[in-house]
Amino acid sequence: MCEYCGCQEVKAIADLTAEHDILVTLSGEARRALRAGARDVAAGVARDIAGVLAPHTLVEERALFPAMAAEYGDHVHGLLDEHRVIENVLAACTEGTPTDPAWTDQLDQVLTMLREHILKEQDGLFPAALATLDPAQWDQIDAVRDEAGGVTRSTRSG
């Protein structure tokens, strides 16, 4: 992941990246469950992924993406579209394990999309934000994070 531009020194980006790290770990767990045919386990991990994504997505969509949209609108809109696809597949397991046999393939595809999405943010959007956003915009991102909750720097591993 991005380590070269210094964006990890910004608390807002460090927190989003910490959530990305958790999502990558959970995605691996979900894939292992899918390969083992453990649909119930995969659905449980998918619910965990959705739990991490809820505050993460709120921060991005209410603060980071709007701040970046003027200059990087097409990129931001593509990321928003991916958010909806990922949320829709994860929502299928909100009440338990989906019975649709196609869901396991859909989850596998969404996990791939999520990984690529994370790379687009960490290798593209986050460094661009470091170069683009002003202090007031960073303050807005921090305010939304305070409201949303989620990972904080003090809970990050490593």
DSSP file (Angstrom, degrees, kcal/mol; ACC not computed):
  #  RESIDUE AA STRUCTURE BP1 BP2  ACC     N-H-->O    O-->H-N    N-H-->O    O-->H-N    TCO  KAPPA ALPHA  PHI   PSI    X-CA   Y-CA   Z-CA
    1    1 A M              0   0    0      0, 0.0     2,-0.1     0, 0.0   118,-0.1   0.000 360.0 360.0 360.0 170.0    0.0    0.0    0.0
    2    2 A C        +     0   0    0      1,-0.2     6,-0.1   117,-0.1   121,-0.1  -0.300 360.0 143.4 -58.3 123.6    1.0    3.6   -0.3
    3    3 A E        +     0   0    0     -2,-0.1    -1,-0.2     4,-0.1     0, 0.0   0.303  55.9  74.0-135.6   0.3    4.0    4.5    1.8
    4    4 A Y  S    S+     0   0    0      1,-0.1    -2,-0.1     2,-0.0     0, 0.0   0.705  87.4  51.3 -97.6 -21.5    5.8    7.0   -0.4
    5    5 A C  S    S-     0   0    0      0, 0.0    -1,-0.1     0, 0.0    -3,-0.0   0.619  97.5-118.1-100.0 -11.9    3.9   10.2   -0.3
    6    6 A G  S >  S+     0   0    0      4,-0.0     3,-1.9     3,-0.0     4,-0.2   0.470  73.8 128.1  91.3   1.3    3.4   10.9    3.4
    7    7 A C  G >   +     0   0    0      1,-0.3     3,-1.7     2,-0.2     6,-0.3   0.769  63.1  70.2 -65.2 -22.3   -0.4   10.8    3.3
    8    8 A Q  G 3  S+     0   0    0      1,-0.3    -1,-0.3     5,-0.1     6,-0.1   0.657  85.8  68.4 -67.8 -13.7   -0.3    8.2    6.2
    9    9 A E  G <  S+     0   0    0     -3,-1.9     2,-0.6     4,-0.1    -1,-0.3   0.631  81.6  86.9 -78.0 -13.4    0.9   11.1    8.4
   10   10 A V  S <> S-     0   0    0     -3,-1.7     4,-2.9    -4,-0.2     3,-0.5  -0.792  79.1-141.0 -88.5 122.2   -2.6   12.7    8.1
   11   11 A K  H  > S+     0   0    0     -2,-0.6     4,-2.7     1,-0.2     5,-0.2   0.868  98.8  54.6 -53.3 -43.4   -4.8   11.2   10.8
   12   12 A A  H  > S+     0   0    0      1,-0.2     4,-1.9     2,-0.2    -1,-0.2   0.908 113.7  41.0 -59.6 -42.8   -7.9   11.0    8.5
   13   13 A I  H  > S+     0   0    0     -3,-0.5     4,-2.6    -6,-0.3    -1,-0.2   0.883 112.6  54.8 -73.2 -38.8   -6.0    9.0    5.9
   14   14 A A  H  X S+     0   0    0     -4,-2.9     4,-2.3    -7,-0.3    -2,-0.2   0.903 109.7  47.9 -60.4 -40.3   -4.3    6.9    8.5
   15   15 A D  H  X S+     0   0    0     -4,-2.7     4,-2.0    -5,-0.2    -2,-0.2   0.924 111.9  48.2 -67.5 -44.4   -7.7    6.0    9.9
   16   16 A L  H  X S+     0   0    0     -4,-1.9     4,-2.0    -5,-0.2    -2,-0.2   0.899 113.1  49.3 -61.6 -39.4   -9.1    5.1    6.5
   17   17 A T  H  X S+     0   0    0     -4,-2.6     4,-2.5     2,-0.2    -2,-0.2   0.879 106.2  55.5 -68.4 -37.9   -6.1    3.0    5.7
   18   18 A A  H  X S+     0   0    0     -4,-2.3     4,-1.8     1,-0.2    -1,-0.2   0.907 109.0  48.4 -60.0 -40.6   -6.3    1.2    9.1
   19   19 A E  H  X S+     0   0    0     -4,-2.0     4,-2.6     2,-0.2    -2,-0.2   0.891 108.0  54.4 -65.8 -38.9   -9.9    0.3    8.0
   20   20 A H  H  X S+     0   0    0     -4,-2.0     4,-2.5     1,-0.2    -2,-0.2   0.921 106.1  52.8 -58.4 -42.9   -8.6   -0.9    4.7
   21   21 A D  H  X S+     0   0    0     -4,-2.5     4,-2.0     1,-0.2    -1,-0.2   0.910 110.0  47.3 -60.2 -42.7   -6.1   -3.1    6.4
   22   22 A I  H  X S+     0   0    0     -4,-1.8     4,-2.8     1,-0.2    -1,-0.2   0.915 111.1  52.1 -63.6 -42.9   -9.0   -4.7    8.5
   23   23 A L  H  X S+     0   0    0     -4,-2.6     4,-2.5     1,-0.2    -2,-0.2   0.877 107.7  51.1 -63.0 -38.6  -11.0   -5.1    5.3
   24   24 A V  H  X S+     0   0    0     -4,-2.5     4,-1.9     2,-0.2    -1,-0.2   0.920 112.1  47.3 -64.3 -43.0   -8.2   -6.9    3.5
   25   25 A T  H  X S+     0   0    0     -4,-2.0     4,-1.8     2,-0.2    -2,-0.2   0.938 113.9  46.7 -63.1 -47.3   -7.8   -9.3    6.5
   26   26 A L  H  X S+     0   0    0     -4,-2.8     4,-2.7     1,-0.2    -2,-0.2   0.881 108.2  56.5 -63.3 -38.1  -11.6   -9.9    6.6
   27   27 A S  H  X S+     0   0    0     -4,-2.5     4,-2.5     1,-0.2    -1,-0.2   0.904 105.8  51.3 -60.5 -40.7  -11.7  -10.4    2.9
   28   28 A G  H  X S+     0   0    0     -4,-1.9     4,-2.2     2,-0.2    -1,-0.2   0.904 109.9  49.5 -61.9 -41.4   -9.1  -13.2    3.2
   29   29 A E  H  X S+     0   0    0     -4,-1.8     4,-2.1     2,-0.2    -2,-0.2   0.917 111.1  49.5 -63.1 -43.1  -11.2  -14.8    5.9
   30   30 A A  H  X S+     0   0    0     -4,-2.7     4,-2.5     1,-0.2    -2,-0.2   0.907 110.5  50.2 -63.9 -41.5  -14.3  -14.7    3.7
   31   31 A R  H  X S+     0   0    0     -4,-2.5     4,-2.7     2,-0.2    -1,-0.2   0.904 109.3  51.0 -64.0 -41.1  -12.5  -16.2    0.8
   32   32 A R  H  X S+     0   0    0     -4,-2.2     4,-1.7     1,-0.2    -1,-0.2   0.909 110.8  49.2 -62.9 -40.1  -11.1  -19.0    2.9
   33   33 A A  H  <>S+     0   0    0     -4,-2.1     5,-2.6     2,-0.2     4,-0.4   0.909 110.7  50.2 -64.8 -41.6  -14.6  -19.7    4.1
   34   34 A L  H ><5S+     0   0    0     -4,-2.5     3,-1.3     1,-0.2    -2,-0.2   0.933 110.0  49.8 -61.8 -45.4  -16.0  -19.7    0.5
   35   35 A R  H 3<5S+     0   0    0     -4,-2.7    -1,-0.2     1,-0.3    -2,-0.2   0.832 110.8  50.6 -62.6 -31.5  -13.3  -22.1   -0.6
   36   36 A A  T 3<5S-     0   0    0     -4,-1.7    -1,-0.3    -5,-0.2    -2,-0.2   0.505 114.9-117.2 -83.9  -3.8  -14.1  -24.4    2.3
   37   37 A G  T < 5 +     0   0    0     -3,-1.3     2,-1.5    -4,-0.4    -3,-0.2   0.678  67.7 143.5  76.8  16.3  -17.8  -24.3    1.4
   38   38 A A     >< +     0   0    0     -5,-2.6     4,-2.6    -6,-0.2     5,-0.2  -0.595  16.4 167.9 -91.7  75.5  -18.6  -22.6    4.7
   39   39 A R  H  > S+     0   0    0     -2,-1.5     4,-2.6     1,-0.2    -1,-0.2   0.868  73.8  53.6 -59.1 -40.3  -21.4  -20.3    3.6
   40   40 A D  H  > S+     0   0    0      2,-0.2     4,-2.1     1,-0.2    -1,-0.2   0.911 111.0  46.3 -63.4 -41.7  -22.5  -19.4    7.1
   41   41 A V  H  > S+     0   0    0      2,-0.2     4,-2.5     1,-0.2     5,-0.2   0.934 112.2  50.7 -65.2 -45.8  -19.0  -18.4    8.1
   42   42 A A  H  X S+     0   0    0     -4,-2.6     4,-2.4     1,-0.2    -2,-0.2   0.900 110.3  50.0 -58.8 -41.5  -18.6  -16.4    4.8
   43   43 A A  H  X S+     0   0    0     -4,-2.6     4,-1.9     2,-0.2    -1,-0.2   0.896 109.8  51.0 -65.6 -39.5  -21.9  -14.6    5.5
   44   44 A G  H  X S+     0   0    0     -4,-2.1     4,-1.7     2,-0.2    -2,-0.2   0.914 111.7  46.5 -63.0 -42.8  -20.8  -13.8    9.1
   45   45 A V  H  X S+     0   0    0     -4,-2.5     4,-2.7     1,-0.2    -2,-0.2   0.884 108.5  56.4 -66.9 -37.7  -17.5  -12.4    7.8
   46   46 A A  H  X S+     0   0    0     -4,-2.4     4,-2.4     1,-0.2    -1,-0.2   0.881 105.9  51.1 -61.1 -37.1  -19.4  -10.4    5.2
   47   47 A R  H  X S+     0   0    0     -4,-1.9     4,-1.9     2,-0.2    -1,-0.2   0.885 108.9  51.2 -66.3 -37.2  -21.4   -8.9    8.0
   48   48 A D  H  X S+     0   0    0     -4,-1.7     4,-1.8     2,-0.2    -2,-0.2   0.912 109.0  50.9 -63.5 -41.9  -18.2   -8.0    9.7
   49   49 A I  H  X S+     0   0    0     -4,-2.7     4,-2.6     1,-0.2    -2,-0.2   0.932 109.1  50.9 -59.8 -45.9  -16.9   -6.3    6.5
   50   50 A A  H  X S+     0   0    0     -4,-2.4     4,-1.8     1,-0.2    -1,-0.2   0.870 106.9  55.3 -60.5 -36.5  -20.2   -4.4    6.3
   51   51 A G  H  < S+     0   0    0     -4,-1.9    -1,-0.2     2,-0.2    -2,-0.2   0.869 110.8  43.4 -65.1 -37.0  -19.7   -3.2    9.9
   52   52 A V  H  X S+     0   0    0     -4,-1.8     4,-1.3    -3,-0.2    -2,-0.2   0.879 113.6  52.6 -72.5 -38.7  -16.2   -1.8    9.1
   53   53 A L  H  X S+     0   0    0     -4,-2.6     4,-3.5    -5,-0.2     5,-0.4   0.791  93.2  73.6 -69.5 -27.8  -17.5   -0.3    5.9
   54   54 A A  H  X S+     0   0    0     -4,-1.8     4,-1.6     1,-0.2    -1,-0.2   0.952 108.1  28.5 -57.0 -58.1  -20.4    1.6    7.5
   55   55 A P  H  > S+     0   0    0      0, 0.0     4,-2.2     0, 0.0    -1,-0.2   0.877 120.8  56.5 -70.2 -33.8  -18.4    4.4    9.2
   56   56 A H  H  X S+     0   0    0     -4,-1.3     4,-2.2     1,-0.2    -2,-0.2   0.939 109.4  44.6 -59.4 -49.6  -15.6    4.2    6.6
   57   57 A T  H  X S+     0   0    0     -4,-3.5     4,-3.3     1,-0.2     5,-0.3   0.866 109.5  56.9 -65.5 -37.2  -18.0    4.9    3.7
   58   58 A L  H  X S+     0   0    0     -4,-1.6     4,-2.4    -5,-0.4     5,-0.3   0.933 107.9  47.4 -59.7 -46.1  -19.7    7.6    5.7
   59   59 A V  H  X>S+     0   0    0     -4,-2.2     5,-1.8     1,-0.2     4,-1.4   0.931 116.6  43.8 -61.0 -45.9  -16.4    9.5    6.1
   60   60 A E  I  <>S+     0   0    0     -4,-2.2     5,-3.7     3,-0.2    -2,-0.2   0.947 119.1  40.7 -65.3 -47.8  -15.6    9.1    2.4
   61   61 A E  I  <5S+     0   0    0     -4,-3.3    -2,-0.2     1,-0.2    -1,-0.2   0.776 120.9  40.3 -79.0 -25.8  -19.0   10.0    1.1
   62   62 A R  I  <5S+     0   0    0     -4,-2.4    -1,-0.2    -5,-0.3    -2,-0.2   0.645 136.4   2.8 -95.3 -14.9  -19.8   12.8    3.4
   63   63 A A  I  X5S+     0   0    0     -4,-1.4     4,-1.7    -5,-0.3    -3,-0.2   0.626 125.5  42.9-135.1 -59.2  -16.4   14.5    3.5
   64   64 A L  I  ><S+     0   0    0     -5,-1.8     4,-1.5     2,-0.2     5,-0.2   0.957 115.2  45.7 -66.2 -51.7  -13.5   13.1    1.4
   65   65 A F  H  ><S+     0   0    0     -5,-3.7     4,-1.6     1,-0.2     3,-0.4   0.922 112.7  49.2 -62.3 -46.2  -15.3   12.5   -1.8
   66   66 A P  H  > S+     0   0    0      0, 0.0     4,-0.6     0, 0.0    -1,-0.2   0.897 111.0  51.6 -60.0 -36.8  -17.2   15.8   -1.9
   67   67 A A  H  < S+     0   0    0     -4,-1.7     4,-0.2     1,-0.2    -2,-0.2   0.815 117.5  38.7 -67.3 -28.5  -13.9   17.6   -1.3
   68   68 A M  H >X S+     0   0    0     -4,-1.5     4,-2.6    -3,-0.4     3,-0.5   0.594  94.3  86.1 -95.5 -12.9  -12.2   15.8   -4.1
   69   69 A A  H 3X S+     0   0    0     -4,-1.6     4,-0.7     1,-0.2    -1,-0.1   0.830  79.9  60.7 -64.1 -35.5  -15.1   15.8   -6.6
   70   70 A A  H 3< S+     0   0    0     -4,-0.6    -1,-0.2     1,-0.2     3,-0.2   0.905 120.7  24.5 -60.2 -41.0  -14.5   19.2   -8.2
   71   71 A E  H <4 S+     0   0    0     -3,-0.5    -2,-0.2    -4,-0.2    -1,-0.2   0.754 137.5  28.9 -95.3 -26.7  -11.0   18.1   -9.4
   72   72 A Y  H  X S+     0   0    0     -4,-2.6     4,-2.6    -7,-0.2     5,-0.2  -0.219  73.0 144.2-129.0  42.7  -11.4   14.4   -9.6
   73   73 A G  H  X S+     0   0    0     -4,-0.7     4,-2.8     1,-0.2     5,-0.2   0.863  70.9  48.5 -55.6 -47.4  -15.1   13.9  -10.3
   74   74 A D  H  > S+     0   0    0      2,-0.2     4,-2.0     1,-0.2    -1,-0.2   0.913 114.1  47.2 -62.8 -42.1  -15.0   11.0  -12.7
   75   75 A H  H  > S+     0   0    0      2,-0.2     4,-2.0     1,-0.2    -2,-0.2   0.933 113.7  47.8 -64.2 -45.7  -12.7    9.0  -10.3
   76   76 A V  H  X S+     0   0    0     -4,-2.6     4,-2.4     1,-0.2    -2,-0.2   0.906 110.4  51.7 -62.8 -42.8  -14.9    9.9   -7.3
   77   77 A H  H  X S+     0   0    0     -4,-2.8     4,-2.3     1,-0.2    -1,-0.2   0.882 108.4  52.0 -64.0 -37.2  -18.1    8.9   -9.2
   78   78 A G  H  X S+     0   0    0     -4,-2.0     4,-2.0    -5,-0.2    -1,-0.2   0.902 109.6  49.2 -63.6 -40.9  -16.5    5.5  -10.1
   79   79 A L  H  X S+     0   0    0     -4,-2.0     4,-2.1     2,-0.2    -2,-0.2   0.895 109.8  51.7 -65.2 -39.5  -15.6    4.9   -6.4
   80   80 A L  H  X S+     0   0    0     -4,-2.4     4,-1.8     2,-0.2    -2,-0.2   0.915 107.9  51.8 -62.4 -43.2  -19.2    5.8   -5.4
   81   81 A D  H  X S+     0   0    0     -4,-2.3     4,-1.9     1,-0.2    -1,-0.2   0.906 108.9  50.7 -59.6 -41.8  -20.6    3.3   -7.9
   82   82 A E  H  X S+     0   0    0     -4,-2.0     4,-2.6     1,-0.2     5,-0.2   0.892 104.5  57.9 -64.6 -38.8  -18.3    0.6   -6.5
   83   83 A H  H  X S+     0   0    0     -4,-2.1     4,-2.8     1,-0.2    -1,-0.2   0.927 106.6  49.0 -54.4 -45.3  -19.5    1.4   -3.0
   84   84 A R  H  X S+     0   0    0     -4,-1.8     4,-2.3     2,-0.2    -1,-0.2   0.907 111.1  48.7 -64.4 -42.3  -23.1    0.7   -4.1
   85   85 A V  H  X S+     0   0    0     -4,-1.9     4,-1.8     2,-0.2    -1,-0.2   0.944 114.1  46.2 -62.6 -47.3  -22.2   -2.6   -5.7
   86   86 A I  H  X S+     0   0    0     -4,-2.6     4,-2.3     1,-0.2     5,-0.2   0.932 113.1  49.4 -61.6 -47.4  -20.3   -3.8   -2.7
   87   87 A E  H  X S+     0   0    0     -4,-2.8     4,-2.6    -5,-0.2    -1,-0.2   0.894 107.9  54.7 -59.9 -41.2  -23.0   -2.7   -0.3
   88   88 A N  H  X S+     0   0    0     -4,-2.3     4,-0.7     2,-0.2    -1,-0.2   0.905 110.6  44.1 -62.9 -42.3  -25.7   -4.5   -2.3
   89   89 A V  H >< S+     0   0    0     -4,-1.8     3,-0.8     1,-0.2     4,-0.3   0.923 115.6  47.8 -69.3 -42.5  -23.9   -7.8   -2.2
   90   90 A L  H >< S+     0   0    0     -4,-2.3     3,-1.7     1,-0.2    -2,-0.2   0.859 103.6  62.6 -65.8 -33.9  -23.1   -7.5    1.5
   91   91 A A  H >< S+     0   0    0     -4,-2.6     3,-1.7     1,-0.3     4,-0.3   0.758  86.7  74.0 -62.9 -24.4  -26.7   -6.5    2.3
   92   92 A A  T << S+     0   0    0     -3,-0.8    -1,-0.3    -4,-0.7     3,-0.2   0.721  99.5  44.9 -62.8 -20.1  -27.9   -9.9    1.1
   93   93 A C  T X  S+     0   0    0     -3,-1.7     3,-1.1    -4,-0.3    -1,-0.3   0.233  77.9 108.0-109.3  14.8  -26.5  -11.5    4.3
   94   94 A T  T <  S+     0   0    0     -3,-1.7    -1,-0.2     1,-0.3    -2,-0.1   0.884  89.5  34.7 -57.5 -40.9  -27.8   -8.9    6.8
   95   95 A E  T 3  S-     0   0    0     -4,-0.3     2,-0.3     1,-0.2    -1,-0.3   0.304 132.4 -64.5 -99.2   7.8  -30.4  -11.3    8.1
   96   96 A G  S <  S-     0   0    0     -3,-1.1    -1,-0.2   -53,-0.1     0, 0.0  -0.945  86.7 -17.9 141.9-163.8  -28.4  -14.5    7.8
   97   97 A T        -     0   0    0     -2,-0.3   -57,-0.1    -3,-0.1    -4,-0.1  -0.655  68.9-118.7 -80.9 123.6  -26.8  -16.7    5.1
   98   98 A P        -     0   0    0      0, 0.0    -5,-0.1     0, 0.0     6,-0.1  -0.301  13.3-152.5 -60.0 143.4  -28.3  -16.0    1.7
   99   99 A T        +     0   0    0      4,-0.0    -2,-0.0     3,-0.0     3,-0.0   0.632  64.5 107.1 -91.8 -15.7  -30.0  -19.0    0.1
  100  100 A D    >   -     0   0    0      1,-0.2     3,-1.8     2,-0.1     4,-0.4  -0.501  66.0-146.5 -64.6 119.5  -29.3  -17.9   -3.5
  101  101 A P  T >  S+     0   0    0      0, 0.0     3,-0.6     0, 0.0     4,-0.5   0.762  96.2  62.4 -60.6 -23.9  -26.6  -20.2   -4.8
  102  102 A A  T 3> S+     0   0    0      1,-0.2     4,-2.3     2,-0.1     3,-0.3   0.657  81.9  83.2 -74.7 -14.9  -25.2  -17.3   -6.9
  103  103 A W  H <> S+     0   0    0     -3,-1.8     4,-3.1     1,-0.2     5,-0.2   0.869  83.8  56.7 -61.0 -37.4  -24.4  -15.3   -3.8
  104  104 A T  H <> S+     0   0    0     -3,-0.6     4,-2.3    -4,-0.4    -1,-0.2   0.911 110.2  44.8 -63.0 -40.1  -21.1  -17.1   -3.1
  105  105 A D  H  > S+     0   0    0     -4,-0.5     4,-2.4    -3,-0.3    -1,-0.2   0.902 113.1  51.5 -67.4 -39.5  -19.9  -16.1   -6.6
  106  106 A Q  H  X S+     0   0    0     -4,-2.3     4,-2.4     2,-0.2    -2,-0.2   0.919 110.6  48.3 -62.3 -43.1  -21.2  -12.6   -6.1
  107  107 A L  H  X S+     0   0    0     -4,-3.1     4,-2.5     2,-0.2    -2,-0.2   0.930 110.5  51.2 -63.0 -44.7  -19.4  -12.3   -2.8
  108  108 A D  H  X S+     0   0    0     -4,-2.3     4,-1.6    -5,-0.2    -2,-0.2   0.916 112.0  46.9 -58.7 -43.5  -16.2  -13.6   -4.3
  109  109 A Q  H  X S+     0   0    0     -4,-2.4     4,-2.4     1,-0.2    -1,-0.2   0.887 111.6  50.8 -65.6 -39.2  -16.4  -11.0   -7.1
  110  110 A V  H  X S+     0   0    0     -4,-2.4     4,-3.0     2,-0.2    -2,-0.2   0.854 105.7  55.6 -68.8 -34.3  -17.2   -8.2   -4.7
  111  111 A L  H  X S+     0   0    0     -4,-2.5     4,-2.0     2,-0.2    -1,-0.2   0.891 109.2  47.6 -64.6 -37.5  -14.2   -9.1   -2.5
  112  112 A T  H  X S+     0   0    0     -4,-1.6     4,-2.3     2,-0.2    -2,-0.2   0.929 112.7  48.9 -65.2 -45.3  -12.0   -8.7   -5.7
  113  113 A M  H  X S+     0   0    0     -4,-2.4     4,-2.7     1,-0.2    -2,-0.2   0.906 109.2  53.0 -60.3 -41.9  -13.7   -5.4   -6.4
  114  114 A L  H  X S+     0   0    0     -4,-3.0     4,-2.6     2,-0.2    -1,-0.2   0.913 108.4  49.7 -61.1 -43.6  -13.1   -4.3   -2.8
  115  115 A R  H  X S+     0   0    0     -4,-2.0     4,-1.9     2,-0.2    -1,-0.2   0.928 113.7  44.9 -62.0 -45.4   -9.4   -5.0   -3.0
  116  116 A E  H  X S+     0   0    0     -4,-2.3     4,-2.1     1,-0.2    -2,-0.2   0.880 111.6  54.2 -65.4 -37.5   -9.1   -3.1   -6.3
  117  117 A H  H  X S+     0   0    0     -4,-2.7     4,-2.0     2,-0.2    -2,-0.2   0.915 106.1  51.9 -61.4 -45.2  -11.2   -0.3   -4.8
  118  118 A I  H  X S+     0   0    0     -4,-2.6     4,-3.0     1,-0.2     5,-0.3   0.916 109.0  50.4 -58.9 -44.1   -8.8    0.0   -1.8
  119  119 A L  H  X S+     0   0    0     -4,-1.9     4,-2.7     1,-0.2     5,-0.3   0.892 107.3  54.0 -63.5 -39.0   -5.8    0.2   -4.1
  120  120 A K  H  X>S+     0   0    0     -4,-2.1     5,-1.8     1,-0.2     4,-0.9   0.889 114.2  42.3 -61.4 -38.5   -7.5    3.0   -6.2
  121  121 A E  I  <>S+     0   0    0     -4,-2.0     5,-3.6     3,-0.2    -2,-0.2   0.951 119.7  40.5 -73.2 -48.9   -8.0    5.0   -3.0
  122  122 A Q  I  <5S+     0   0    0     -4,-3.0    -2,-0.2     1,-0.2    -3,-0.2   0.837 124.3  35.9 -73.3 -32.9   -4.7    4.4   -1.4
  123  123 A D  I  <5S+     0   0    0     -4,-2.7    -1,-0.2    -5,-0.3    -3,-0.2   0.578 136.5  13.5 -96.5  -9.9   -2.5    4.7   -4.5
  124  124 A G  I  X5S+     0   0    0     -4,-0.9     4,-1.9    -5,-0.3    -3,-0.2   0.650 125.2  37.8-126.0 -66.0   -4.6    7.4   -6.2
  125  125 A L  I  ><S+     0   0    0     -5,-1.8     4,-2.6     1,-0.2    -3,-0.2   0.909 114.3  51.0 -66.7 -44.6   -7.2    9.3   -4.2
  126  126 A F  H  ><S+     0   0    0     -5,-3.6     4,-2.1     2,-0.2    -1,-0.2   0.941 112.6  44.6 -64.4 -47.9   -5.4    9.6   -0.8
  127  127 A P  H  > S+     0   0    0      0, 0.0     4,-1.5     0, 0.0    -1,-0.2   0.898 114.3  51.5 -61.4 -36.7   -2.1   11.0   -2.3
  128  128 A A  H  X S+     0   0    0     -4,-1.9     4,-1.4     1,-0.2    -2,-0.2   0.895 107.6  52.7 -64.5 -38.7   -4.2   13.4   -4.4
  129  129 A A  H  X S+     0   0    0     -4,-2.6     4,-2.6     1,-0.2     3,-0.3   0.902 104.2  56.2 -62.7 -40.5   -6.1   14.5   -1.3
  130  130 A L  H  < S+     0   0    0     -4,-2.1    -1,-0.2     1,-0.2    -2,-0.2   0.886 114.6  39.0 -57.7 -38.9   -2.8   15.2    0.4
  131  131 A A  H  < S+     0   0    0     -4,-1.5    -1,-0.2    -5,-0.1    -2,-0.2   0.677 125.0  37.2 -83.5 -18.7   -1.8   17.5   -2.4
  132  132 A T  H  < S+     0   0    0     -4,-1.4    -3,-0.2    -3,-0.3    -2,-0.2   0.839  91.2  85.0-106.3 -41.4   -5.3   19.0   -2.9
  133  133 A L     <  -     0   0    0     -4,-2.6   -65,-0.0    -5,-0.2   -66,-0.0  -0.342  60.4-142.3 -79.1 147.8   -7.2   19.6    0.3
  134  134 A D    >>  -     0   0    0     -2,-0.1     4,-2.0     1,-0.1     3,-0.6  -0.525  35.0 -95.1 -97.7 170.3   -6.9   22.6    2.5
  135  135 A P  H 3> S+     0   0    0      0, 0.0     4,-2.4     0, 0.0     5,-0.2   0.849 123.4  55.0 -56.2 -37.4   -7.0   22.6    6.4
  136  136 A A  H 3> S+     0   0    0      1,-0.2     4,-1.8     2,-0.2     5,-0.1   0.882 107.6  50.1 -64.8 -36.8  -10.7   23.3    6.5
  137  137 A Q  H <> S+     0   0    0     -3,-0.6     4,-2.0     2,-0.2    -1,-0.2   0.891 110.4  49.3 -69.0 -38.6  -11.5   20.3    4.3
  138  138 A W  H  X S+     0   0    0     -4,-2.0     4,-2.5     1,-0.2    -2,-0.2   0.899 109.0  53.7 -64.5 -39.3   -9.3   18.1    6.6
  139  139 A D  H  X S+     0   0    0     -4,-2.4     4,-2.2    -5,-0.2    -2,-0.2   0.889 107.2  51.4 -61.3 -38.5  -11.2   19.5    9.6
  140  140 A Q  H  X S+     0   0    0     -4,-1.8     4,-2.3     2,-0.2    -1,-0.2   0.901 109.1  50.0 -65.0 -41.1  -14.5   18.5    7.9
  141  141 A I  H  X S+     0   0    0     -4,-2.0     4,-2.3     1,-0.2    -2,-0.2   0.926 111.3  49.0 -62.3 -44.0  -13.2   15.0    7.3
  142  142 A D  H  X S+     0   0    0     -4,-2.5     4,-2.5     1,-0.2    -2,-0.2   0.880 109.4  52.7 -63.2 -37.7  -12.2   14.8   11.0
  143  143 A A  H  X S+     0   0    0     -4,-2.2     4,-1.7     2,-0.2    -1,-0.2   0.905 110.0  47.4 -65.1 -41.5  -15.6   16.0   12.1
  144  144 A V  H  X S+     0   0    0     -4,-2.3     4,-2.9     2,-0.2    -2,-0.2   0.901 111.0  52.4 -66.5 -39.1  -17.4   13.4   10.1
  145  145 A R  H  X S+     0   0    0     -4,-2.3     4,-2.8     2,-0.2    -2,-0.2   0.922 106.7  52.8 -60.8 -44.1  -15.0   10.7   11.5
  146  146 A D  H  < S+     0   0    0     -4,-2.5    -1,-0.2     1,-0.2    -2,-0.2   0.892 114.8  42.4 -58.5 -39.2  -15.8   11.9   15.0
  147  147 A E  H  < S+     0   0    0     -4,-1.7    -2,-0.2     1,-0.2    -1,-0.2   0.886 118.4  44.4 -72.1 -41.0  -19.5   11.5   14.2
  148  148 A A  H  < S-     0   0    0     -4,-2.9    -2,-0.2     1,-0.2     2,-0.2   0.808  89.0-160.6 -78.0 -31.2  -19.1    8.2   12.3
  149  149 A G     <  +     0   0    0     -4,-2.8     2,-0.2    -5,-0.2    -1,-0.2  -0.540  32.9 128.7  78.5-152.4  -16.8    6.4   14.7
  150  150 A G        +     0   0    0     -2,-0.2   -98,-0.1    -4,-0.1   -97,-0.1  -0.644  64.1   1.4  99.7-159.9  -14.9    3.4   13.4
  151  151 A V        -     0   0    0     -2,-0.2     2,-0.3   -99,-0.2  -132,-0.1  -0.342  62.9-165.1 -66.2 139.9  -11.1    2.8   13.6
  152  152 A T    >>  -     0   0    0      1,-0.1     3,-1.5  -134,-0.1     4,-0.5  -0.857  34.7-108.4-120.1 163.1   -9.0    5.3   15.4
  153  153 A R  G >4 S+     0   0    0     -2,-0.3     3,-1.2     1,-0.3    -1,-0.1   0.855 117.0  60.6 -58.1 -36.3   -5.3    5.7   15.3
  154  154 A S  G 34 S+     0   0    0      1,-0.3    -1,-0.3    -3,-0.0    -3,-0.0   0.721 105.1  48.8 -67.6 -19.7   -5.0    4.4   18.9
  155  155 A T  G <4 S+     0   0    0     -3,-1.5    -1,-0.3     2,-0.1    -2,-0.2   0.463  86.1 112.9 -97.6  -1.8   -6.6    1.0   17.9
  156  156 A R    <<  -     0   0    0     -3,-1.2     2,-0.3    -4,-0.5  -141,-0.0  -0.410  61.4-136.3 -70.6 144.0   -4.4    0.5   14.8
  157  157 A S              0   0    0      1,-0.2    -2,-0.1  -139,-0.1    -1,-0.1  -0.733 360.0 360.0 -94.6 151.1   -1.9   -2.4   14.9
  158  158 A G              0   0    0     -2,-0.3    -1,-0.2     0, 0.0    -2,-0.0   0.478 360.0 360.0  84.3 360.0    1.6   -1.9   13.8
